[in-house]
């Protein structure tokens, strides 16, 4: 998958500084950004990281910095470098 695959054409939507993964099994869930199985996978992964002791804010923030760098550069390897650093 490339960054273009994650493009969101809804630029009129209010911008937020947080990401929430709603429980897809909750009857009042309104997650409609992806297929049900993907939403469920994202929610379970978010719970897994939350319970792991990993600093979610720091890791997600660093990942977003890498994505932003790739979006604004022709080099385009900041995400790859971020992932390599995680693997060390």
N, CA, C and O atoms as a GROMACS GRO file, in nm:
protein
  352
    1UNK      N    1   0.083  -0.118   0.000
    1UNK     CA    2   0.000   0.000   0.000
    1UNK      C    3   0.088   0.125   0.000
    1UNK      O    4   0.193   0.127   0.063
    2UNK      N    5   0.044   0.225  -0.070
    2UNK     CA    6   0.115   0.352  -0.075
    2UNK      C    7   0.036   0.458   0.001
    2UNK      O    8  -0.081   0.438   0.033
    3UNK      N    9   0.100   0.570   0.030
    3UNK     CA   10   0.031   0.678   0.102
    3UNK      C   11  -0.092   0.726   0.026
    3UNK      O   12  -0.191   0.766   0.087
    4UNK      N   13  -0.087   0.722  -0.106
    4UNK     CA   14  -0.202   0.764  -0.186
    4UNK      C   15  -0.326   0.680  -0.157
    4UNK      O   16  -0.438   0.727  -0.174
    5UNK      N   17  -0.307   0.556  -0.114
    5UNK     CA   18  -0.420   0.468  -0.083
    5UNK      C   19  -0.497   0.515   0.040
    5UNK      O   20  -0.610   0.473   0.062
    6UNK      N   21  -0.436   0.601   0.118
    6UNK     CA   22  -0.499   0.653   0.239
    6UNK      C   23  -0.553   0.794   0.221
    6UNK      O   24  -0.589   0.859   0.319
    7UNK      N   25  -0.558   0.842   0.100
    7UNK     CA   26  -0.605   0.977   0.073
    7UNK      C   27  -0.750   0.994   0.116
    7UNK      O   28  -0.833   0.907   0.091
    8UNK      N   29  -0.779   1.104   0.181
    8UNK     CA   30  -0.914   1.135   0.227
    8UNK      C   31  -0.962   1.258   0.154
    8UNK      O   32  -0.911   1.368   0.175
    9UNK      N   33  -1.060   1.241   0.068
    9UNK     CA   34  -1.110   1.351  -0.013
    9UNK      C   35  -1.206   1.441   0.062
    9UNK      O   36  -1.252   1.540   0.006
   10UNK      N   37  -1.238   1.410   0.184
   10UNK     CA   38  -1.333   1.490   0.260
   10UNK      C   39  -1.259   1.601   0.336
   10UNK      O   40  -1.248   1.596   0.458
   11UNK      N   41  -1.209   1.700   0.263
   11UNK     CA   42  -1.130   1.807   0.324
   11UNK      C   43  -1.214   1.908   0.400
   11UNK      O   44  -1.160   1.993   0.471
   12UNK      N   45  -1.346   1.902   0.387
   12UNK     CA   46  -1.432   1.996   0.458
   12UNK      C   47  -1.461   1.949   0.601
   12UNK      O   48  -1.518   2.023   0.681
   13UNK      N   49  -1.421   1.828   0.633
   13UNK     CA   50  -1.443   1.775   0.765
   13UNK      C   51  -1.358   1.849   0.867
   13UNK      O   52  -1.244   1.888   0.839
   14UNK      N   53  -1.414   1.869   0.988
   14UNK     CA   54  -1.339   1.936   1.094
   14UNK      C   55  -1.214   1.855   1.127
   14UNK      O   56  -1.220   1.732   1.136
   15UNK      N   57  -1.103   1.924   1.144
   15UNK     CA   58  -0.978   1.858   1.178
   15UNK      C   59  -0.972   1.834   1.328
   15UNK      O   60  -1.017   1.916   1.407
   16UNK      N   61  -0.916   1.720   1.365
   16UNK     CA   62  -0.903   1.684   1.505
   16UNK      C   63  -0.758   1.649   1.534
   16UNK      O   64  -0.682   1.616   1.443
   17UNK      N   65  -0.721   1.657   1.659
   17UNK     CA   66  -0.584   1.622   1.696
   17UNK      C   67  -0.580   1.488   1.769
   17UNK      O   68  -0.482   1.458   1.836
   18UNK      N   69  -0.684   1.410   1.756
   18UNK     CA   70  -0.684   1.277   1.815
   18UNK      C   71  -0.750   1.179   1.719
   18UNK      O   72  -0.826   1.218   1.630
   19UNK      N   73  -0.719   1.054   1.738
   19UNK     CA   74  -0.778   0.948   1.658
   19UNK      C   75  -0.847   0.854   1.756
   19UNK      O   76  -0.788   0.812   1.855
   20UNK      N   77  -0.971   0.820   1.727
   20UNK     CA   78  -1.047   0.731   1.812
   20UNK      C   79  -1.088   0.609   1.732
   20UNK      O   80  -1.143   0.622   1.622
   21UNK      N   81  -1.061   0.493   1.786
   21UNK     CA   82  -1.107   0.370   1.725
   21UNK      C   83  -1.226   0.321   1.805
   21UNK      O   84  -1.210   0.274   1.918
   22UNK      N   85  -1.344   0.333   1.748
   22UNK     CA   86  -1.463   0.289   1.820
   22UNK      C   87  -1.477   0.139   1.814
   22UNK      O   88  -1.430   0.074   1.720
   23UNK      N   89  -1.541   0.083   1.914
   23UNK     CA   90  -1.563  -0.060   1.922
   23UNK      C   91  -1.665  -0.100   1.816
   23UNK      O   92  -1.781  -0.060   1.827
   24UNK      N   93  -1.625  -0.176   1.716
   24UNK     CA   94  -1.718  -0.211   1.609
   24UNK      C   95  -1.829  -0.305   1.656
   24UNK      O   96  -1.930  -0.320   1.587
   25UNK      N   97  -1.811  -0.368   1.770
   25UNK     CA   98  -1.913  -0.459   1.822
   25UNK      C   99  -2.014  -0.388   1.911
   25UNK      O  100  -2.112  -0.448   1.954
   26UNK      N  101  -1.992  -0.261   1.939
   26UNK     CA  102  -2.086  -0.182   2.021
   26UNK      C  103  -2.204  -0.141   1.933
   26UNK      O  104  -2.184  -0.101   1.818
   27UNK      N  105  -2.325  -0.151   1.984
   27UNK     CA  106  -2.442  -0.120   1.901
   27UNK      C  107  -2.451   0.025   1.853
   27UNK      O  108  -2.518   0.052   1.753
   28UNK      N  109  -2.386   0.116   1.921
   28UNK     CA  110  -2.393   0.257   1.882
   28UNK      C  111  -2.270   0.304   1.805
   28UNK      O  112  -2.245   0.424   1.796
   29UNK      N  113  -2.193   0.211   1.752
   29UNK     CA  114  -2.072   0.248   1.680
   29UNK      C  115  -2.106   0.314   1.547
   29UNK      O  116  -2.205   0.280   1.482
   30UNK      N  117  -2.022   0.408   1.509
   30UNK     CA  118  -2.045   0.479   1.382
   30UNK      C  119  -1.921   0.478   1.295
   30UNK      O  120  -1.905   0.565   1.210
   31UNK      N  121  -1.834   0.382   1.316
   31UNK     CA  122  -1.711   0.374   1.236
   31UNK      C  123  -1.747   0.335   1.094
   31UNK      O  124  -1.800   0.227   1.069
   32UNK      N  125  -1.719   0.425   1.001
   32UNK     CA  126  -1.754   0.397   0.862
   32UNK      C  127  -1.640   0.435   0.767
   32UNK      O  128  -1.664   0.462   0.649
   33UNK      N  129  -1.520   0.437   0.816
   33UNK     CA  130  -1.406   0.477   0.735
   33UNK      C  131  -1.347   0.360   0.657
   33UNK      O  132  -1.265   0.380   0.567
   34UNK      N  133  -1.388   0.237   0.692
   34UNK     CA  134  -1.333   0.118   0.626
   34UNK      C  135  -1.433   0.004   0.640
   34UNK      O  136  -1.537   0.017   0.703
   35UNK      N  137  -1.398  -0.109   0.578
   35UNK     CA  138  -1.481  -0.229   0.589
   35UNK      C  139  -1.487  -0.274   0.736
   35UNK      O  140  -1.396  -0.244   0.813
   36UNK      N  141  -1.592  -0.344   0.773
   36UNK     CA  142  -1.611  -0.387   0.912
   36UNK      C  143  -1.492  -0.466   0.965
   36UNK      O  144  -1.450  -0.444   1.079
   37UNK      N  145  -1.438  -0.558   0.886
   37UNK     CA  146  -1.325  -0.638   0.933
   37UNK      C  147  -1.202  -0.552   0.960
   37UNK      O  148  -1.128  -0.578   1.055
   38UNK      N  149  -1.180  -0.450   0.879
   38UNK     CA  150  -1.067  -0.360   0.898
   38UNK      C  151  -1.086  -0.276   1.024
   38UNK      O  152  -0.992  -0.258   1.101
   39UNK      N  153  -1.206  -0.226   1.044
   39UNK     CA  154  -1.236  -0.147   1.164
   39UNK      C  155  -1.215  -0.233   1.288
   39UNK      O  156  -1.157  -0.188   1.387
   40UNK      N  157  -1.260  -0.358   1.283
   40UNK     CA  158  -1.243  -0.450   1.395
   40UNK      C  159  -1.094  -0.476   1.421
   40UNK      O  160  -1.051  -0.479   1.536
   41UNK      N  161  -1.018  -0.496   1.315
   41UNK     CA  162  -0.874  -0.520   1.328
   41UNK      C  163  -0.803  -0.398   1.389
   41UNK      O  164  -0.716  -0.414   1.475
   42UNK      N  165  -0.841  -0.278   1.346
   42UNK     CA  166  -0.782  -0.155   1.401
   42UNK      C  167  -0.815  -0.141   1.549
   42UNK      O  168  -0.728  -0.106   1.629
   43UNK      N  169  -0.939  -0.167   1.585
   43UNK     CA  170  -0.981  -0.155   1.725
   43UNK      C  171  -0.905  -0.253   1.813
   43UNK      O  172  -0.857  -0.217   1.920
   44UNK      N  173  -0.894  -0.378   1.768
   44UNK     CA  174  -0.822  -0.479   1.846
   44UNK      C  175  -0.674  -0.443   1.858
   44UNK      O  176  -0.613  -0.463   1.964
   45UNK      N  177  -0.615  -0.392   1.752
   45UNK     CA  178  -0.474  -0.352   1.757
   45UNK      C  179  -0.455  -0.236   1.854
   45UNK      O  180  -0.359  -0.233   1.931
   46UNK      N  181  -0.546  -0.139   1.851
   46UNK     CA  182  -0.538  -0.025   1.943
   46UNK      C  183  -0.547  -0.072   2.087
   46UNK      O  184  -0.473  -0.024   2.173
   47UNK      N  185  -0.636  -0.165   2.114
   47UNK     CA  186  -0.647  -0.221   2.249
   47UNK      C  187  -0.521  -0.296   2.288
   47UNK      O  188  -0.475  -0.285   2.402
   48UNK      N  189  -0.465  -0.372   2.196
   48UNK     CA  190  -0.344  -0.447   2.223
   48UNK      C  191  -0.227  -0.358   2.259
   48UNK      O  192  -0.153  -0.386   2.354
   49UNK      N  193  -0.210  -0.250   2.184
   49UNK     CA  194  -0.102  -0.156   2.213
   49UNK      C  195  -0.129  -0.083   2.344
   49UNK      O  196  -0.038  -0.060   2.423
   50UNK      N  197  -0.254  -0.047   2.367
   50UNK     CA  198  -0.291   0.020   2.491
   50UNK      C  199  -0.255  -0.065   2.613
   50UNK      O  200  -0.210  -0.012   2.715
   51UNK      N  201  -0.273  -0.195   2.602
   51UNK     CA  202  -0.245  -0.286   2.714
   51UNK      C  203  -0.099  -0.330   2.720
   51UNK      O  204  -0.062  -0.404   2.811
   52UNK      N  205  -0.017  -0.287   2.626
   52UNK     CA  206   0.120  -0.337   2.618
   52UNK      C  207   0.221  -0.256   2.698
   52UNK      O  208   0.331  -0.305   2.725
   53UNK      N  209   0.188  -0.137   2.736
   53UNK     CA  210   0.284  -0.051   2.804
   53UNK      C  211   0.361   0.039   2.709
   53UNK      O  212   0.440   0.122   2.754
   54UNK      N  213   0.339   0.026   2.579
   54UNK     CA  214   0.402   0.114   2.481
   54UNK      C  215   0.340   0.252   2.492
   54UNK      O  216   0.218   0.264   2.508
   55UNK      N  217   0.421   0.355   2.484
   55UNK     CA  218   0.370   0.492   2.488
   55UNK      C  219   0.304   0.521   2.353
   55UNK      O  220   0.371   0.555   2.256
   56UNK      N  221   0.173   0.507   2.349
   56UNK     CA  222   0.097   0.521   2.224
   56UNK      C  223   0.111   0.659   2.163
   56UNK      O  224   0.125   0.672   2.042
   57UNK      N  225   0.109   0.761   2.245
   57UNK     CA  226   0.119   0.896   2.193
   57UNK      C  227   0.253   0.918   2.124
   57UNK      O  228   0.259   0.976   2.016
   58UNK      N  229   0.360   0.871   2.186
   58UNK     CA  230   0.493   0.889   2.129
   58UNK      C  231   0.510   0.811   1.999
   58UNK      O  232   0.560   0.865   1.901
   59UNK      N  233   0.469   0.684   1.998
   59UNK     CA  234   0.491   0.603   1.879
   59UNK      C  235   0.404   0.649   1.762
   59UNK      O  236   0.450   0.654   1.648
   60UNK      N  237   0.280   0.684   1.790
   60UNK     CA  238   0.192   0.733   1.684
   60UNK      C  239   0.240   0.869   1.636
   60UNK      O  240   0.238   0.897   1.517
   61UNK      N  241   0.283   0.954   1.729
   61UNK     CA  242   0.335   1.085   1.690
   61UNK      C  243   0.456   1.074   1.600
   61UNK      O  244   0.465   1.144   1.499
   62UNK      N  245   0.550   0.986   1.636
   62UNK     CA  246   0.669   0.966   1.552
   62UNK      C  247   0.632   0.909   1.416
   62UNK      O  248   0.691   0.946   1.314
   63UNK      N  249   0.536   0.818   1.414
   63UNK     CA  250   0.490   0.761   1.287
   63UNK      C  251   0.426   0.869   1.200
   63UNK      O  252   0.451   0.874   1.079
   64UNK      N  253   0.345   0.955   1.259
   64UNK     CA  254   0.282   1.063   1.182
   64UNK      C  255   0.384   1.162   1.130
   64UNK      O  256   0.369   1.214   1.019
   65UNK      N  257   0.488   1.189   1.207
   65UNK     CA  258   0.595   1.276   1.160
   65UNK      C  259   0.660   1.215   1.037
   65UNK      O  260   0.687   1.286   0.939
   66UNK      N  261   0.684   1.085   1.039
   66UNK     CA  262   0.745   1.018   0.924
   66UNK      C  263   0.653   1.025   0.802
   66UNK      O  264   0.700   1.049   0.690
   67UNK      N  265   0.524   1.004   0.821
   67UNK     CA  266   0.430   1.014   0.709
   67UNK      C  267   0.430   1.155   0.652
   67UNK      O  268   0.434   1.173   0.530
   68UNK      N  269   0.425   1.255   0.741
   68UNK     CA  270   0.424   1.394   0.695
   68UNK      C  271   0.550   1.426   0.618
   68UNK      O  272   0.545   1.496   0.517
   69UNK      N  273   0.664   1.376   0.664
   69UNK     CA  274   0.790   1.398   0.592
   69UNK      C  275   0.785   1.336   0.453
   69UNK      O  276   0.829   1.396   0.356
   70UNK      N  277   0.730   1.214   0.443
   70UNK     CA  278   0.719   1.148   0.313
   70UNK      C  279   0.623   1.221   0.220
   70UNK      O  280   0.645   1.227   0.099
   71UNK      N  281   0.516   1.275   0.276
   71UNK     CA  282   0.420   1.348   0.194
   71UNK      C  283   0.479   1.477   0.136
   71UNK      O  284   0.438   1.523   0.030
   72UNK      N  285   0.576   1.534   0.208
   72UNK     CA  286   0.630   1.663   0.168
   72UNK      C  287   0.773   1.657   0.117
   72UNK      O  288   0.843   1.758   0.113
   73UNK      N  289   0.817   1.539   0.078
   73UNK     CA  290   0.953   1.528   0.023
   73UNK      C  291   0.952   1.434  -0.096
   73UNK      O  292   0.862   1.351  -0.112
   74UNK      N  293   1.052   1.448  -0.177
   74UNK     CA  294   1.064   1.359  -0.291
   74UNK      C  295   1.140   1.232  -0.254
   74UNK      O  296   1.131   1.131  -0.324
   75UNK      N  297   1.215   1.237  -0.145
   75UNK     CA  298   1.292   1.122  -0.100
   75UNK      C  299   1.199   1.007  -0.062
   75UNK      O  300   1.216   0.894  -0.110
   76UNK      N  301   1.101   1.034   0.023
   76UNK     CA  302   0.997   0.939   0.055
   76UNK      C  303   1.040   0.812   0.127
   76UNK      O  304   0.984   0.706   0.101
   77UNK      N  305   1.138   0.820   0.216
   77UNK     CA  306   1.174   0.699   0.289
   77UNK      C  307   1.171   0.717   0.441
   77UNK      O  308   1.229   0.636   0.514
   78UNK      N  309   1.104   0.820   0.489
   78UNK     CA  310   1.098   0.845   0.633
   78UNK      C  311   1.020   0.735   0.706
   78UNK      O  312   1.058   0.696   0.816
   79UNK      N  313   0.912   0.686   0.647
   79UNK     CA  314   0.835   0.578   0.710
   79UNK      C  315   0.919   0.451   0.716
   79UNK      O  316   0.920   0.381   0.817
   80UNK      N  317   0.989   0.423   0.609
   80UNK     CA  318   1.076   0.305   0.607
   80UNK      C  319   1.184   0.317   0.715
   80UNK      O  320   1.211   0.220   0.786
   81UNK      N  321   1.244   0.433   0.729
   81UNK     CA  322   1.346   0.454   0.831
   81UNK      C  323   1.286   0.440   0.972
   81UNK      O  324   1.348   0.382   1.060
   82UNK      N  325   1.166   0.492   0.991
   82UNK     CA  326   1.098   0.479   1.120
   82UNK      C  327   1.079   0.332   1.154
   82UNK      O  328   1.108   0.290   1.266
   83UNK      N  329   1.030   0.253   1.059
   83UNK     CA  330   1.006   0.112   1.083
   83UNK      C  331   1.136   0.036   1.107
   83UNK      O  332   1.140  -0.055   1.190
   84UNK      N  333   1.241   0.073   1.037
   84UNK     CA  334   1.372   0.011   1.059
   84UNK      C  335   1.422   0.038   1.201
   84UNK      O  336   1.478  -0.051   1.265
   85UNK      N  337   1.400   0.160   1.249
   85UNK     CA  338   1.442   0.195   1.385
   85UNK      C  339   1.363   0.114   1.487
   85UNK      O  340   1.418   0.075   1.591
   86UNK      N  341   1.236   0.088   1.460
   86UNK     CA  342   1.157   0.008   1.552
   86UNK      C  343   1.209  -0.135   1.559
   86UNK      O  344   1.204  -0.198   1.665
   87UNK      N  345   1.259  -0.184   1.449
   87UNK     CA  346   1.307  -0.322   1.442
   87UNK      C  347   1.442  -0.343   1.510
   87UNK      O  348   1.481  -0.457   1.533
   88UNK      N  349   1.512  -0.236   1.541
   88UNK     CA  350   1.646  -0.248   1.602
   88UNK      C  351   1.638  -0.297   1.745
   88UNK      O  352   1.741  -0.313   1.810
   0.00000   0.00000   0.00000
